[in-house]
Amino acid sequence: MKNDTTLKIHTQSIETEKLEKLIQDKKDYYLKSTNDFAKKKLQEEILFLENDILPIIGKNTTLLFNEIHKYIDKNIRKALKYGNNAVLMFLPLGDISEKCSIGTINPKAKSIDSSNIDAIDVFVDFLKVDGREVEIEEMPI
């Protein structure tokens, strides 16, 4: 279930915006081009930029990614300082003043080294945010 409020905090970096503009300019030029060889090369460039380069640039430069990384890193270091060997973290992804819906991810033995852990299942049966009950949905891994 996609929450529209998450789009408000997912701010693109300048690099991502420039690359998206370059891709759009190439697409516009592609539509105007009449040379078949040039169109084929342009199409290859567009697909390469869109499918291979843009995801890397977007993932590593969005402000949301950077802020989440700093938050998680700070809190993992704090957990280690207190002798914890696992962290359960609540990370709001937008405005939760009216409704909060939490997606949980439960790693199973197939996605982690099962020799160290028999099985992991994290269940949150009940959670309140500002006195309101929260909707919890397990997401597929």
VMD Tcl script that builds the backbone (N, CA, C; Angstrom):
set m [mol new atoms 423]
animate dup $m
set s [atomselect $m all]
$s set {name element resname resid chain x y z} {
  {N N MET 1 A 0.850 -1.174 0.000}
  {CA C MET 1 A 0.000 0.000 0.000}
  {C C MET 1 A 0.896 1.237 0.000}
  {N N LYS 2 A 0.831 2.031 -1.042}
  {CA C LYS 2 A 1.694 3.189 -1.168}
  {C C LYS 2 A 1.026 4.402 -0.545}
  {N N ASN 3 A 1.773 5.086 0.295}
  {CA C ASN 3 A 1.267 6.260 0.990}
  {C C ASN 3 A 1.721 7.503 0.246}
  {N N ASP 4 A 0.798 8.378 -0.156}
  {CA C ASP 4 A 1.144 9.576 -0.915}
  {C C ASP 4 A 2.058 10.514 -0.144}
  {N N THR 5 A 2.038 10.465 1.179}
  {CA C THR 5 A 2.886 11.372 1.955}
  {C C THR 5 A 4.356 11.031 1.803}
  {N N THR 6 A 4.688 9.794 1.436}
  {CA C THR 6 A 6.098 9.437 1.270}
  {C C THR 6 A 6.710 10.195 0.106}
  {N N LEU 7 A 5.904 10.552 -0.875}
  {CA C LEU 7 A 6.435 11.266 -2.029}
  {C C LEU 7 A 6.906 12.670 -1.653}
  {N N LYS 8 A 6.355 13.250 -0.613}
  {CA C LYS 8 A 6.722 14.598 -0.201}
  {C C LYS 8 A 8.128 14.664 0.370}
  {N N ILE 9 A 8.605 13.584 0.985}
  {CA C ILE 9 A 9.928 13.621 1.587}
  {C C ILE 9 A 10.986 12.979 0.701}
  {N N HIS 10 A 10.595 12.359 -0.384}
  {CA C HIS 10 A 11.546 11.731 -1.288}
  {C C HIS 10 A 12.024 12.787 -2.286}
  {N N THR 11 A 12.925 13.631 -1.842}
  {CA C THR 11 A 13.400 14.747 -2.638}
  {C C THR 11 A 14.572 14.305 -3.499}
  {N N GLN 12 A 14.491 14.592 -4.785}
  {CA C GLN 12 A 15.563 14.232 -5.705}
  {C C GLN 12 A 16.749 15.163 -5.538}
  {N N SER 13 A 17.933 14.640 -5.749}
  {CA C SER 13 A 19.131 15.460 -5.727}
  {C C SER 13 A 19.236 16.231 -7.037}
  {N N ILE 14 A 20.123 17.197 -7.064}
  {CA C ILE 14 A 20.367 17.982 -8.284}
  {C C ILE 14 A 20.864 17.070 -9.394}
  {N N GLU 15 A 21.736 16.107 -9.045}
  {CA C GLU 15 A 22.276 15.182 -10.047}
  {C C GLU 15 A 21.170 14.340 -10.677}
  {N N THR 16 A 20.246 13.880 -9.845}
  {CA C THR 16 A 19.142 13.072 -10.361}
  {C C THR 16 A 18.241 13.899 -11.269}
  {N N GLU 17 A 17.939 15.113 -10.858}
  {CA C GLU 17 A 17.098 15.991 -11.679}
  {C C GLU 17 A 17.758 16.300 -13.018}
  {N N LYS 18 A 19.074 16.556 -13.007}
  {CA C LYS 18 A 19.795 16.835 -14.258}
  {C C LYS 18 A 19.782 15.623 -15.184}
  {N N LEU 19 A 19.986 14.434 -14.602}
  {CA C LEU 19 A 19.982 13.223 -15.418}
  {C C LEU 19 A 18.595 12.961 -15.996}
  {N N GLU 20 A 17.554 13.169 -15.210}
  {CA C GLU 20 A 16.189 13.000 -15.709}
  {C C GLU 20 A 15.894 13.982 -16.837}
  {N N LYS 21 A 16.380 15.216 -16.708}
  {CA C LYS 21 A 16.191 16.214 -17.775}
  {C C LYS 21 A 16.944 15.793 -19.031}
  {N N LEU 22 A 18.176 15.301 -18.887}
  {CA C LEU 22 A 18.961 14.829 -20.032}
  {C C LEU 22 A 18.235 13.691 -20.742}
  {N N ILE 23 A 17.695 12.750 -19.975}
  {CA C ILE 23 A 16.955 11.636 -20.558}
  {C C ILE 23 A 15.726 12.140 -21.299}
  {N N GLN 24 A 14.994 13.084 -20.696}
  {CA C GLN 24 A 13.805 13.630 -21.354}
  {C C GLN 24 A 14.178 14.372 -22.631}
  {N N ASP 25 A 15.280 15.137 -22.618}
  {CA C ASP 25 A 15.751 15.829 -23.826}
  {C C ASP 25 A 16.091 14.829 -24.922}
  {N N LYS 26 A 16.732 13.738 -24.560}
  {CA C LYS 26 A 17.069 12.697 -25.540}
  {C C LYS 26 A 15.800 12.051 -26.100}
  {N N LYS 27 A 14.807 11.835 -25.241}
  {CA C LYS 27 A 13.541 11.270 -25.716}
  {C C LYS 27 A 12.844 12.222 -26.692}
  {N N ASP 28 A 12.857 13.515 -26.367}
  {CA C ASP 28 A 12.255 14.509 -27.262}
  {C C ASP 28 A 12.972 14.544 -28.602}
  {N N TYR 29 A 14.306 14.487 -28.570}
  {CA C TYR 29 A 15.096 14.496 -29.804}
  {C C TYR 29 A 14.854 13.222 -30.601}
  {N N TYR 30 A 14.695 12.093 -29.901}
  {CA C TYR 30 A 14.412 10.821 -30.547}
  {C C TYR 30 A 13.135 10.904 -31.379}
  {N N LEU 31 A 12.108 11.549 -30.824}
  {CA C LEU 31 A 10.827 11.668 -31.542}
  {C C LEU 31 A 10.962 12.517 -32.811}
  {N N LYS 32 A 11.901 13.453 -32.817}
  {CA C LYS 32 A 12.096 14.343 -33.967}
  {C C LYS 32 A 13.061 13.769 -35.004}
  {N N SER 33 A 13.866 12.812 -34.586}
  {CA C SER 33 A 14.900 12.267 -35.450}
  {C C SER 33 A 14.297 11.450 -36.584}
  {N N THR 34 A 14.920 11.549 -37.776}
  {CA C THR 34 A 14.442 10.800 -38.942}
  {C C THR 34 A 15.427 9.727 -39.384}
  {N N ASN 35 A 16.674 9.807 -38.948}
  {CA C ASN 35 A 17.705 8.845 -39.306}
  {C C ASN 35 A 17.557 7.589 -38.453}
  {N N ASP 36 A 17.350 6.433 -39.088}
  {CA C ASP 36 A 17.126 5.175 -38.362}
  {C C ASP 36 A 18.328 4.766 -37.516}
  {N N PHE 37 A 19.547 4.929 -38.061}
  {CA C PHE 37 A 20.747 4.574 -37.305}
  {C C PHE 37 A 20.877 5.452 -36.061}
  {N N ALA 38 A 20.654 6.755 -36.234}
  {CA C ALA 38 A 20.741 7.695 -35.113}
  {C C ALA 38 A 19.657 7.388 -34.077}
  {N N LYS 39 A 18.460 7.046 -34.532}
  {CA C LYS 39 A 17.377 6.708 -33.595}
  {C C LYS 39 A 17.733 5.471 -32.775}
  {N N LYS 40 A 18.342 4.467 -33.436}
  {CA C LYS 40 A 18.713 3.240 -32.722}
  {C C LYS 40 A 19.765 3.548 -31.655}
  {N N LYS 41 A 20.779 4.328 -32.005}
  {CA C LYS 41 A 21.827 4.694 -31.042}
  {C C LYS 41 A 21.250 5.529 -29.901}
  {N N LEU 42 A 20.373 6.445 -30.234}
  {CA C LEU 42 A 19.737 7.287 -29.224}
  {C C LEU 42 A 18.884 6.452 -28.278}
  {N N GLN 43 A 18.179 5.485 -28.832}
  {CA C GLN 43 A 17.352 4.600 -28.010}
  {C C GLN 43 A 18.229 3.788 -27.056}
  {N N GLU 44 A 19.369 3.306 -27.531}
  {CA C GLU 44 A 20.298 2.575 -26.665}
  {C C GLU 44 A 20.791 3.462 -25.523}
  {N N GLU 45 A 21.146 4.710 -25.841}
  {CA C GLU 45 A 21.610 5.658 -24.823}
  {C C GLU 45 A 20.520 5.919 -23.775}
  {N N ILE 46 A 19.306 6.139 -24.245}
  {CA C ILE 46 A 18.185 6.423 -23.333}
  {C C ILE 46 A 17.957 5.249 -22.392}
  {N N LEU 47 A 17.915 4.036 -22.946}
  {CA C LEU 47 A 17.684 2.850 -22.119}
  {C C LEU 47 A 18.817 2.640 -21.119}
  {N N PHE 48 A 20.054 2.872 -21.553}
  {CA C PHE 48 A 21.199 2.731 -20.657}
  {C C PHE 48 A 21.102 3.744 -19.511}
  {N N LEU 49 A 20.843 4.999 -19.848}
  {CA C LEU 49 A 20.751 6.034 -18.811}
  {C C LEU 49 A 19.581 5.777 -17.865}
  {N N GLU 50 A 18.452 5.380 -18.436}
  {CA C GLU 50 A 17.238 5.195 -17.642}
  {C C GLU 50 A 17.279 3.935 -16.775}
  {N N ASN 51 A 17.781 2.838 -17.337}
  {CA C ASN 51 A 17.725 1.557 -16.632}
  {C C ASN 51 A 18.979 1.229 -15.818}
  {N N ASP 52 A 20.132 1.735 -16.240}
  {CA C ASP 52 A 21.376 1.377 -15.564}
  {C C ASP 52 A 21.952 2.499 -14.708}
  {N N ILE 53 A 21.932 3.715 -15.192}
  {CA C ILE 53 A 22.586 4.822 -14.496}
  {C C ILE 53 A 21.643 5.534 -13.519}
  {N N LEU 54 A 20.443 5.866 -13.953}
  {CA C LEU 54 A 19.502 6.617 -13.107}
  {C C LEU 54 A 19.214 5.938 -11.765}
  {N N PRO 55 A 18.975 4.618 -11.731}
  {CA C PRO 55 A 18.733 3.990 -10.424}
  {C C PRO 55 A 19.917 4.124 -9.460}
  {N N ILE 56 A 21.126 4.048 -9.986}
  {CA C ILE 56 A 22.314 4.181 -9.133}
  {C C ILE 56 A 22.422 5.597 -8.605}
  {N N ILE 57 A 22.290 6.567 -9.490}
  {CA C ILE 57 A 22.377 7.975 -9.083}
  {C C ILE 57 A 21.254 8.306 -8.104}
  {N N GLY 58 A 20.044 7.870 -8.407}
  {CA C GLY 58 A 18.905 8.153 -7.537}
  {C C GLY 58 A 19.057 7.542 -6.168}
  {N N LYS 59 A 19.482 6.286 -6.135}
  {CA C LYS 59 A 19.625 5.583 -4.856}
  {C C LYS 59 A 20.677 6.226 -3.970}
  {N N ASN 60 A 21.763 6.648 -4.566}
  {CA C ASN 60 A 22.880 7.147 -3.778}
  {C C ASN 60 A 22.871 8.647 -3.546}
  {N N THR 61 A 21.940 9.363 -4.136}
  {CA C THR 61 A 21.971 10.817 -3.958}
  {C C THR 61 A 20.672 11.428 -3.461}
  {N N THR 62 A 19.608 10.638 -3.326}
  {CA C THR 62 A 18.383 11.256 -2.830}
  {C C THR 62 A 18.579 11.665 -1.378}
  {N N LEU 63 A 17.979 12.762 -1.032}
  {CA C LEU 63 A 18.093 13.271 0.325}
  {C C LEU 63 A 17.494 12.303 1.331}
  {N N LEU 64 A 16.415 11.633 0.940}
  {CA C LEU 64 A 15.780 10.666 1.825}
  {C C LEU 64 A 16.757 9.551 2.178}
  {N N PHE 65 A 17.438 8.999 1.186}
  {CA C PHE 65 A 18.393 7.919 1.427}
  {C C PHE 65 A 19.484 8.381 2.379}
  {N N ASN 66 A 20.011 9.562 2.148}
  {CA C ASN 66 A 21.084 10.093 2.970}
  {C C ASN 66 A 20.636 10.280 4.419}
  {N N GLU 67 A 19.463 10.834 4.630}
  {CA C GLU 67 A 18.964 11.069 5.984}
  {C C GLU 67 A 18.668 9.758 6.711}
  {N N ILE 68 A 18.089 8.795 6.016}
  {CA C ILE 68 A 17.805 7.497 6.619}
  {C C ILE 68 A 19.114 6.805 7.006}
  {N N HIS 69 A 20.090 6.871 6.124}
  {CA C HIS 69 A 21.387 6.258 6.414}
  {C C HIS 69 A 21.995 6.851 7.689}
  {N N LYS 70 A 21.979 8.174 7.810}
  {CA C LYS 70 A 22.539 8.819 8.998}
  {C C LYS 70 A 21.779 8.405 10.259}
  {N N TYR 71 A 20.443 8.352 10.178}
  {CA C TYR 71 A 19.600 7.989 11.321}
  {C C TYR 71 A 19.873 6.554 11.759}
  {N N ILE 72 A 19.903 5.632 10.807}
  {CA C ILE 72 A 20.127 4.229 11.126}
  {C C ILE 72 A 21.535 4.028 11.679}
  {N N ASP 73 A 22.531 4.633 11.037}
  {CA C ASP 73 A 23.910 4.498 11.490}
  {C C ASP 73 A 24.069 4.986 12.925}
  {N N LYS 74 A 23.501 6.155 13.219}
  {CA C LYS 74 A 23.594 6.723 14.576}
  {C C LYS 74 A 22.967 5.783 15.607}
  {N N ASN 75 A 21.809 5.230 15.279}
  {CA C ASN 75 A 21.106 4.390 16.238}
  {C C ASN 75 A 21.690 2.982 16.350}
  {N N ILE 76 A 22.279 2.465 15.294}
  {CA C ILE 76 A 22.968 1.174 15.396}
  {C C ILE 76 A 24.191 1.320 16.289}
  {N N ARG 77 A 24.920 2.416 16.121}
  {CA C ARG 77 A 26.089 2.655 16.985}
  {C C ARG 77 A 25.664 2.769 18.455}
  {N N LYS 78 A 24.538 3.433 18.695}
  {CA C LYS 78 A 24.021 3.572 20.056}
  {C C LYS 78 A 23.634 2.203 20.619}
  {N N ALA 79 A 22.976 1.365 19.799}
  {CA C ALA 79 A 22.584 0.025 20.255}
  {C C ALA 79 A 23.815 -0.806 20.598}
  {N N LEU 80 A 24.846 -0.733 19.783}
  {CA C LEU 80 A 26.075 -1.480 20.056}
  {C C LEU 80 A 26.741 -0.999 21.339}
  {N N LYS 81 A 26.696 0.310 21.563}
  {CA C LYS 81 A 27.270 0.895 22.778}
  {C C LYS 81 A 26.600 0.318 24.030}
  {N N TYR 82 A 25.287 0.055 23.936}
  {CA C TYR 82 A 24.544 -0.492 25.069}
  {C C TYR 82 A 24.531 -2.019 25.085}
  {N N GLY 83 A 25.313 -2.649 24.219}
  {CA C GLY 83 A 25.441 -4.099 24.225}
  {C C GLY 83 A 24.344 -4.842 23.495}
  {N N ASN 84 A 23.553 -4.167 22.678}
  {CA C ASN 84 A 22.502 -4.843 21.917}
  {C C ASN 84 A 23.110 -5.553 20.711}
  {N N ASN 85 A 22.457 -6.628 20.266}
  {CA C ASN 85 A 22.904 -7.299 19.049}
  {C C ASN 85 A 21.818 -7.330 17.973}
  {N N ALA 86 A 20.776 -6.533 18.161}
  {CA C ALA 86 A 19.730 -6.356 17.160}
  {C C ALA 86 A 19.047 -5.012 17.424}
  {N N VAL 87 A 18.410 -4.478 16.387}
  {CA C VAL 87 A 17.727 -3.190 16.510}
  {C C VAL 87 A 16.350 -3.305 15.871}
  {N N LEU 88 A 15.330 -2.863 16.563}
  {CA C LEU 88 A 13.985 -2.729 16.027}
  {C C LEU 88 A 13.714 -1.236 15.990}
  {N N MET 89 A 13.512 -0.685 14.811}
  {CA C MET 89 A 13.463 0.762 14.659}
  {C C MET 89 A 12.149 1.207 14.007}
  {N N PHE 90 A 11.577 2.265 14.528}
  {CA C PHE 90 A 10.387 2.883 13.943}
  {C C PHE 90 A 10.855 4.102 13.163}
  {N N LEU 91 A 10.582 4.135 11.863}
  {CA C LEU 91 A 11.039 5.218 11.005}
  {C C LEU 91 A 9.851 5.768 10.218}
  {N N PRO 92 A 9.249 6.873 10.668}
  {CA C PRO 92 A 8.131 7.456 9.924}
  {C C PRO 92 A 8.595 7.919 8.546}
  {N N LEU 93 A 7.822 7.632 7.515}
  {CA C LEU 93 A 8.163 8.006 6.144}
  {C C LEU 93 A 7.300 9.143 5.618}
  {N N GLY 94 A 6.683 9.861 6.488}
  {CA C GLY 94 A 5.827 10.965 6.083}
  {C C GLY 94 A 4.973 11.396 7.257}
  {N N ASP 95 A 3.940 12.141 6.962}
  {CA C ASP 95 A 3.037 12.651 7.991}
  {C C ASP 95 A 2.195 11.502 8.549}
  {N N ILE 96 A 2.331 11.241 9.832}
  {CA C ILE 96 A 1.565 10.160 10.467}
  {C C ILE 96 A 0.532 10.715 11.441}
  {N N SER 97 A 0.189 11.994 11.289}
  {CA C SER 97 A -0.735 12.613 12.241}
  {C C SER 97 A -2.160 12.080 12.095}
  {N N GLU 98 A -2.568 11.690 10.895}
  {CA C GLU 98 A -3.931 11.179 10.720}
  {C C GLU 98 A -3.982 9.656 10.731}
  {N N LYS 99 A -3.068 9.011 9.989}
  {CA C LYS 99 A -3.082 7.551 9.910}
  {C C LYS 99 A -1.648 7.067 9.785}
  {N N CYS 100 A -1.360 5.993 10.485}
  {CA C CYS 100 A -0.029 5.402 10.409}
  {C C CYS 100 A -0.190 3.945 9.994}
  {N N SER 101 A 0.442 3.583 8.901}
  {CA C SER 101 A 0.424 2.209 8.414}
  {C C SER 101 A 1.874 1.756 8.319}
  {N N ILE 102 A 2.228 0.698 9.045}
  {CA C ILE 102 A 3.611 0.242 9.111}
  {C C ILE 102 A 3.758 -1.054 8.329}
  {N N GLY 103 A 4.764 -1.107 7.470}
  {CA C GLY 103 A 5.120 -2.332 6.768}
  {C C GLY 103 A 6.279 -2.984 7.494}
  {N N THR 104 A 6.166 -4.280 7.782}
  {CA C THR 104 A 7.249 -4.991 8.441}
  {C C THR 104 A 7.886 -5.966 7.465}
  {N N ILE 105 A 9.172 -6.193 7.641}
  {CA C ILE 105 A 9.899 -7.147 6.817}
  {C C ILE 105 A 10.500 -8.172 7.769}
  {N N ASN 106 A 10.177 -9.426 7.571}
  {CA C ASN 106 A 10.697 -10.495 8.413}
  {C C ASN 106 A 11.661 -11.341 7.606}
  {N N PRO 107 A 12.966 -11.193 7.879}
  {CA C PRO 107 A 13.932 -12.018 7.141}
  {C C PRO 107 A 13.779 -13.484 7.551}
  {N N LYS 108 A 13.765 -14.340 6.576}
  {CA C LYS 108 A 13.669 -15.781 6.833}
  {C C LYS 108 A 15.044 -16.398 6.637}
  {N N ALA 109 A 15.174 -17.664 6.987}
  {CA C ALA 109 A 16.465 -18.341 6.899}
  {C C ALA 109 A 17.042 -18.302 5.486}
  {N N LYS 110 A 16.183 -18.235 4.457}
  {CA C LYS 110 A 16.698 -18.239 3.084}
  {C C LYS 110 A 17.390 -16.925 2.716}
  {N N SER 111 A 17.110 -15.842 3.430}
  {CA C SER 111 A 17.724 -14.568 3.084}
  {C C SER 111 A 18.874 -14.170 3.999}
  {N N ILE 112 A 19.107 -14.959 5.059}
  {CA C ILE 112 A 20.229 -14.690 5.958}
  {C C ILE 112 A 20.964 -15.986 6.246}
  {N N ASP 113 A 22.117 -15.897 6.833}
  {CA C ASP 113 A 22.893 -17.087 7.172}
  {C C ASP 113 A 22.160 -17.875 8.249}
  {N N SER 114 A 21.554 -18.981 7.866}
  {CA C SER 114 A 20.716 -19.747 8.794}
  {C C SER 114 A 21.526 -20.543 9.812}
  {N N SER 115 A 22.841 -20.604 9.645}
  {CA C SER 115 A 23.627 -21.343 10.623}
  {C C SER 115 A 23.696 -20.595 11.953}
  {N N ASN 116 A 23.516 -19.278 11.923}
  {CA C ASN 116 A 23.555 -18.481 13.148}
  {C C ASN 116 A 22.179 -18.297 13.782}
  {N N ILE 117 A 21.149 -18.336 12.982}
  {CA C ILE 117 A 19.807 -18.025 13.473}
  {C C ILE 117 A 18.844 -19.093 12.970}
  {N N ASP 118 A 18.091 -19.693 13.879}
  {CA C ASP 118 A 17.125 -20.711 13.463}
  {C C ASP 118 A 16.037 -20.101 12.594}
  {N N ALA 119 A 15.386 -19.063 13.074}
  {CA C ALA 119 A 14.339 -18.373 12.314}
  {C C ALA 119 A 14.065 -17.044 12.991}
  {N N ILE 120 A 13.683 -16.097 12.213}
  {CA C ILE 120 A 13.335 -14.788 12.769}
  {C C ILE 120 A 11.927 -14.455 12.306}
  {N N ASP 121 A 11.082 -14.183 13.237}
  {CA C ASP 121 A 9.760 -13.666 12.942}
  {C C ASP 121 A 9.511 -12.547 13.926}
  {N N VAL 122 A 9.269 -11.356 13.417}
  {CA C VAL 122 A 8.982 -10.209 14.269}
  {C C VAL 122 A 7.504 -9.904 14.128}
  {N N PHE 123 A 6.804 -9.970 15.241}
  {CA C PHE 123 A 5.382 -9.675 15.223}
  {C C PHE 123 A 5.110 -8.494 16.138}
  {N N VAL 124 A 4.396 -7.537 15.634}
  {CA C VAL 124 A 3.950 -6.410 16.453}
  {C C VAL 124 A 2.434 -6.498 16.444}
  {N N ASP 125 A 1.890 -6.963 17.549}
  {CA C ASP 125 A 0.443 -7.156 17.631}
  {C C ASP 125 A -0.299 -5.863 17.893}
  {N N PHE 126 A 0.329 -4.963 18.626}
  {CA C PHE 126 A -0.376 -3.761 19.029}
  {C C PHE 126 A 0.625 -2.617 19.140}
  {N N LEU 127 A 0.293 -1.486 18.540}
  {CA C LEU 127 A 1.156 -0.312 18.598}
  {C C LEU 127 A 0.275 0.920 18.512}
  {N N LYS 128 A 0.597 1.918 19.316}
  {CA C LYS 128 A -0.139 3.172 19.274}
  {C C LYS 128 A 0.822 4.311 18.977}
  {N N VAL 129 A 0.364 5.253 18.158}
  {CA C VAL 129 A 1.107 6.483 17.887}
  {C C VAL 129 A 0.180 7.629 18.244}
  {N N ASP 130 A 0.600 8.431 19.193}
  {CA C ASP 130 A -0.213 9.554 19.686}
  {C C ASP 130 A -1.623 9.113 20.068}
  {N N GLY 131 A -1.720 7.941 20.710}
  {CA C GLY 131 A -3.006 7.459 21.195}
  {C C GLY 131 A -3.869 6.759 20.154}
  {N N ARG 132 A -3.406 6.702 18.909}
  {CA C ARG 132 A -4.174 6.042 17.839}
  {C C ARG 132 A -3.551 4.688 17.511}
  {N N GLU 133 A -4.397 3.694 17.295}
  {CA C GLU 133 A -3.901 2.373 16.927}
  {C C GLU 133 A -3.316 2.421 15.516}
  {N N VAL 134 A -2.291 1.629 15.286}
  {CA C VAL 134 A -1.548 1.627 14.033}
  {C C VAL 134 A -1.863 0.376 13.231}
  {N N GLU 135 A -1.991 0.530 11.915}
  {CA C GLU 135 A -2.195 -0.597 11.011}
  {C C GLU 135 A -0.823 -1.179 10.660}
  {N N ILE 136 A -0.657 -2.502 10.849}
  {CA C ILE 136 A 0.615 -3.151 10.588}
  {C C ILE 136 A 0.428 -4.209 9.514}
  {N N GLU 137 A 1.290 -4.168 8.493}
  {CA C GLU 137 A 1.175 -5.063 7.351}
  {C C GLU 137 A 2.548 -5.669 7.073}
  {N N GLU 138 A 2.628 -7.007 6.997}
  {CA C GLU 138 A 3.903 -7.643 6.686}
  {C C GLU 138 A 4.137 -7.576 5.187}
  {N N MET 139 A 5.309 -7.089 4.818}
  {CA C MET 139 A 5.666 -6.944 3.411}
  {C C MET 139 A 6.457 -8.169 2.970}
  {N N PRO 140 A 6.350 -8.565 1.712}
  {CA C PRO 140 A 7.144 -9.702 1.237}
  {C C PRO 140 A 8.615 -9.345 1.158}
  {N N ILE 141 A 9.485 -10.339 1.376}
  {CA C ILE 141 A 10.925 -10.084 1.272}
  {C C ILE 141 A 11.423 -10.401 -0.102}
}
mol reanalyze $m
mol bondsrecalc $m
mol representation Tube
mol addrep $m
